[in-house]
């Protein structure tokens, strides 16, 4: 990057627990922002800027003066911050517009931040905030609940590991495989590449403009449909679309039953090795306080807090047409993080809330447009770019 990020920044806000109101005395200060690169980056075929991530000591932070002012205004004890690295992510204007138009939860909230959490804004940042509702649409049903489902999947995975630790490293013999594969590595990779291509096409993951979280939500619904049809237990829902698509792909490619069986066993072995590695990493590297909380509650309560927040925010966008970053339910959320809800209570709540969101969407009972006004957003983007270019002259 060949320009001064501070000079090109348009908006900078405090995010995370301090923005939501769910912070503790020792919570970090996380910062995200938007920057428009110099005009030369728009005219160059090789100069690229999408995102600027930095983790630095406070005294080296470009906007440290704004952080100090923020701490004084919010009566934050400097010892909670000084000496700890600060994390910041600043998105290029174009990337921000793309993600905001998709109603990405981590991006859209920047425009709806509490005024006290805005560290810096110029005329472009002010213009974006003024037009923030342009970016809201019913896509929030998929993006926010999609993030929430991701949290739910982590909760279920970690709980599974708590109840049934993956202590034994898997071996090829466990999956009925010989020490040396009957298929050469080159042949297997070629076959897997073809299967993966057909699988992705079946799952609508190739050459589409749908957000990843939207597709995750589609796959979840497919899993529920397959599971209901095949009368399978709930814990088999998530993997079903991938399993069905993979088998369809293998049959379409004309593979024999024996060949399919070997490929499936090899994949199961690799998946087991990956899970073992993930479990070991989770076991040895997780925060000690969080590990203690998981042991006491039986699940990750911090993920639970984020799940509840995201699903509630999804409903608020759909029926109220706004993003409530500073949470009115902050105390309840902190209680959930501290173990106020049982695992069964959380799972039951999540399923009911997902049903409620589905009904709101199906019945068109939302106040935001179904899709964003791309032409209006594009016009706003052009205006912001011109404003930035004019500042250089």
N, C-alpha and C positions, 0 to 999 in steps of 0.2 A: 504494500500500500504506500503510495507516494504522496499522500496529502495529510493535512492536519485534521484528524478526526473531530477534534473539539470545534474547529472552525466550521466544519460542514454539518455538524449535528443540528437537527431541527427540533427534536423533542427528546427529553430524558426523564424517566419516571422511576420511582421506587416500585418494585414488584414483589411478589411472594407474600410471605406471612405478614410482613409489615403493611403491605397494601391491603390485604384482606382483613386485618385486625385480629389475626390469630397468632400473632407473634408471642414469644416469651422474652424474658429479660436478656437471654443470650442469643437471640435470633440474629442471623446475619442481615446485612443490608444488600439486597440484590437489585440490580439496576438494568433496565432495558431502554432502548431508544431507537430513533430513526435518524438517518443521515442521508443527504443527497450528495453524491460524489461530484467532483468538478465536471464541467462540460466535456473536458477532454476524454473522460471515461465513456461518455455516451457516443463519442465520435471515433473511438479507437476499437480496432478488432481484437486487440490483445490485452488491453487494460481492463481488469475485471474487479468488481467489488460487489459482494452480496451481503456480507456479514462481518462484523468486527467483534471478536470475542477476546476478552482480556481478564486475567486474574492477577491483580497486582496489590502491593501494599498501599495503604491509604495515602501516604505522603506522595506516592508516584501517580495517583489517580488524577486524570485530567480535570475532573469536576469536583475535586476534594473540597473546594470552598463551598460548593452547593450542598455537599454532604454535611459539612459542619453546620451550615445554616439549618438544614433539615433536622439534625440532631438537637440543636438548641430549641427549635420550634416544637419538637415533640418530646422534649425533656428526656432524651435518650442518654444514658450514661456512656460517655466516650470510651470507657474501658471495655464496653461490650463490642466495640468496633475496632479501636486502635490496636494494632498488632495482628489483626486478622485480615487475610487477603479479601479484597472486594471482587465480586464477579460482575461483569457487565457484558451485555450483548447489544450491539447496535446494528440494526438492519438497514440495508440499502433501501432507498425509497421505493424502487421497483419491486423488490422482494416483499417489502411490507405491504404494498398495495395488493399483490398477488395473494398473500396469506390472509390479509384482512378481508378481501372479497370472498374468501372461502369460509369466513367466520372462524378462523383458527383461534381457539381459546387463549393461547399465550400471547397472541398478537392483538386481537380486537380489544382486549382489556386496557391496552396502553392509552387508547383514546377516551376511555371512560374512567380514568384514574381520578381519585379524589384530588381536588386542587392542592391540598397540603402535601400530596405525594409527587407533585410535579417539580422536578429539580431545575429544569430549564426548558424553555420553549421560545422559538423565534416566530416570525410572522407565518412561516410555513407550518410550523407545529400548531399555531393558533388556528390556522385555516383548516387543518385536518380535524382538530377537535370540534370546530364549528360545524363540520359536515360529517361527524362521526356516524350518524344514523344511516348514512348512505350504505354503510358496510354491513348493516344488520339484515339478515334474511332467515328464512326457515331452515337454511342449511345448518343453523346452530343446533337443530334437533340431532343431526348426525355427528357434527364435529364435537360438541360438548359431551353428548352421551357416549360418543366413541372414545373420547379420552377417559370418561368415567368407567367404561367397560374395560379399558386397559388397566385401570387401577384395580378393578374387581378381579381381573385375571391374575394380577400380581398377588393380590390378597389370597386367592385360592391356591396359587402355586406355593406361596410361602407357608400357608397353613398345612398343605399337603406335606411339605418338607418338615414342618414342626412335628406332625403326627407320625409321619413315616420317613425318617431320615434316609437319604440315599448314601448309605455308608459304604457299600461294596462297589468297587469299580467294575463296570460291566466287561464281560469277555465275549469273544466271538462264539464260544461254545454255548453261552447262555441263550443264543438265538439260533442254535442248530447250525452254525456256520463252521467250516473247517478253518484251521489256522491260516491257510493260504486260500484266498478267494478263488472260486471256480471261474470267475470272470476277471479278466485283466483290468487293472485300474483305468487304463485308457478306454477300454470298451465300456466299462461301467459309467465313466464320466460322460461319454458320448451319449449313451442311452439315457442317463439322468437328465442331460441337457435337453434332449428331445422331449422327454416326459414332462420336464418342467415347463417347456415352451407351450405344449398342448394344455397342461394344467392351468397355466396362467391365462391362456386364451379362454378356457372354459369358465374360469372364475372372473372373467371380464377385467383382468388386471393388465392387459396389453392394449396399448394405443387407445386409452380413454382419458378423459379430462376430469375424472371424478377424484375427489380428495381421498387420500389413503384411509382416513377415518370413516368416510362414507362407505368405502368398500368393506371395511371391517364390520360395519353395522349390517351390510347386506349379507356378508358371510355368516354372521351370527343368526340372522333370520333364516338363512338356508339351513343352518345346522339344526335349528328348532324344528323346521319343517321335516327334514330327514328323520330326526330323532322321533318325532311324533308318528311318522309313517311307519318307521321300523320298530317302534316301541322300545327305544333305547333309553337308558338312564340319563339323568341330567348332566352328569359329569362327562358324557361323551359328545355333547352338542358342539362344542367349539371346534373340534378337529374334523367333524364330519364333512363339511364342504370340500376340504382339501383331500380327504381320503377318497371320497366319491369321484372327484375330478381326476385324481391320480389314476385310479383304476380304469376310468373311462379312457384316459389318454393312453394307457398301456394297451388296452384292447384295440383302440383305434390304430395304434402303431403295429398291430399284428403280432404282438409278443406271445409266446407260448405260456401256458400255465406255470410250467417249471421255471422259466426265465423270470416271470413276474414274481414268483415266490422267492427267488434268490434276491432280486432287486429290493423287494419289500423287507426281507430279513436284513439285508445290508443297510438299508435306510433306518430300520428300527434300531440296529446296533449303533449307528452313528448318532441317532437322536438320543439314545440312552447315554452315550459317552458325553454328549453336549450337556445333557441335564445334570450328569454327575459333576462335570466341570463347573456349571452354573451354581449348583448346590454348594460345592466347596468354596467357591468365590463368595457366595452369599454368607456362608457360615463363618468364614474367617475375616471378612472385610466389613461387615455391617457395623453400624454404630452400637457400642456397648449398651447405651441407654435404651436404644430402640430394640435391641435383642432382649433386654430384660422386660420391656413392655410387651413384646410379642410372646414371651414365655408366660407372662402373667395372664394376658388376655386371650391367647391362643390364635391371634392373627395380628396383622399390621394395622394398628389403629390410625396411623398417620395417613396411610393410603385410604382408609375408610373415610377420614375427614375430607380428603380431596374428592373422593367419589361423591359424597353427599353434596359438597359445594358445587361441583360441576353439574350435577343433575338439577339442582335447584336453579342454577344460573341459566341452564337451558330452558327451563319453564319460564323464567322471568323474561328472557328475550322473546320467547314465542307469544306470551300473553300480555306482557307489559311493554315490550318494545324497548328495553333498556338493558344495560349490563351493570349489575350491582357489584362493583369490585370491592368496595369497602362493605364488608358483610354485616347486615343487620342481625344475622344469626351467629355472629362471631363467638359468643360465649358458648352456645350449644355446640358449635363446631369444635371448639377447644375441649369441651367435655367428651365428645366422640373420640378426639385424639388421645384423651387421657383414659379411655376405656369405659365410658358411660354406656355404650351399646355393646350387646353381646354379638357374637358372630351370626347367630341365627336371626337376630333382630335386623342386622345390617343386610343380610341376604334377602330377607323378606321385604324390607323397605326398598331395596334396589330393584327387585322384580316388579313391585307395585308401581314405583316411579317410572320405570321403563314402559310399563303398560300405559300409564297416564300420558306420557310423552307421545307414545305411538298413537293414542286416541286423539290427542290434540292435533297431531299432524294429519291423520287420516280424515278427520272431520273438518279440516281447514279452519280450526278454531284458534288461529293465530293472527296477530295484528301486524306482523312484519311481512314484507313481500316474500313470495316463495323463493325467488332468486333475486340477487342484487341487480340494480340498474347499472350494468356494465358500462353503458355509454356515458352516464353521468360520472361514474367513477373514473373512467378514462379521461374525461374532460378535466376533472379535478387533478388528476395526475399530471396532465400537460401544463396546467396552470402552476402547479408546484415546481415543476422543472423550469419553466420560464422564469419564475420568481427567483429560483436559485441561480440561473444563468445570469440574470440581470445584476445580481449581487457581485458577480465577478468583474463586471465591467466598470 
